[in-house]
Amino acid sequence: MMISEKAEELFQEIINNINKNAYWEKRFETLNSSEDIALRTLFKELVDANLIKVYWADNIPYHIEILSNWQTYFNKKKLYDDSPKNIFTNNFYGTVTNAQIQQNSSNSNQVVTNNNLEYTRKIDDLILKLKEYDSILEKDIGQKNADLIRNQISELQQSNQENNISKSKEILHFIKEVFVNASGSLIAAGVIQAIQSLV
């Protein structure tokens, strides 16, 4: 358990005044009520960290024992303070592709093969197949769904031209859901299967 900087300062003050019994009485007499509460809170923090044991009389510490594990605490703290602090935060918004985060590795390399060209070709093929079905979309999935699909095909073409794979995958998921929910569709199974290999 780490203690606050203020608690460390109080601990040092305790060490410096360990054999001065009247010190704490004078120290507490000079405090206003908020300072008194703050100081008592710091004492509690040191007690909770098992660094000291306090005996109180007349609401003032009259005897303070420094417990043996204080050296262990400060040795651990020194090791912690001396250790390098490399803290990285990765924020991802949306779908992340072609990324790998390695933990506890230094100077590592990773080769990422860019399969975007092959992926865009597959999407282009799917777009052509969907356009072949355009004339029967209304009969197969209804006017409303047909309009949705046509709109999504246009967006898919644009995101594919922009090489925006995450956007393309979102659109493909949407198109797939439309066909999954279209009851009695003759072309749904083929479209769903083709999309499944791309998402």
Long-range contacts (C-beta under 8 A, 24 or more apart in sequence): 1-48, 1-49, 2-77, 2-80, 3-45, 3-46, 3-49, 3-51, 3-73, 4-42, 4-45, 6-38, 6-42, 7-42, 7-45, 7-46, 7-49, 10-39, 10-42, 10-43, 10-46, 11-46, 11-51, 11-52, 11-70, 14-46, 14-52, 14-64, 14-66, 15-66, 18-64, 18-66, 21-62, 24-60, 24-61, 24-62, 24-64, 25-60, 28-59, 28-60, 49-73, 94-166, 95-165, 95-166, 95-169, 95-170, 96-166, 97-165, 97-166, 116-163, 116-165, 119-165, 119-198, 120-160, 120-163, 122-197, 122-198, 123-156, 123-160, 123-168, 123-172, 123-198, 124-160, 126-172, 126-194, 126-195, 126-198, 127-153, 127-156, 127-157, 127-160, 129-190, 129-191, 129-194, 130-175, 130-191, 133-187, 133-191, 136-186, 136-187, 140-182, 140-185, 140-186, 140-187, 140-188, 141-178, 141-179, 141-182, 141-185, 141-188, 142-182, 145-178, 145-182, 148-178, 149-175, 149-178, 152-178, 169-198, 169-199, 172-198, 172-199, 173-199
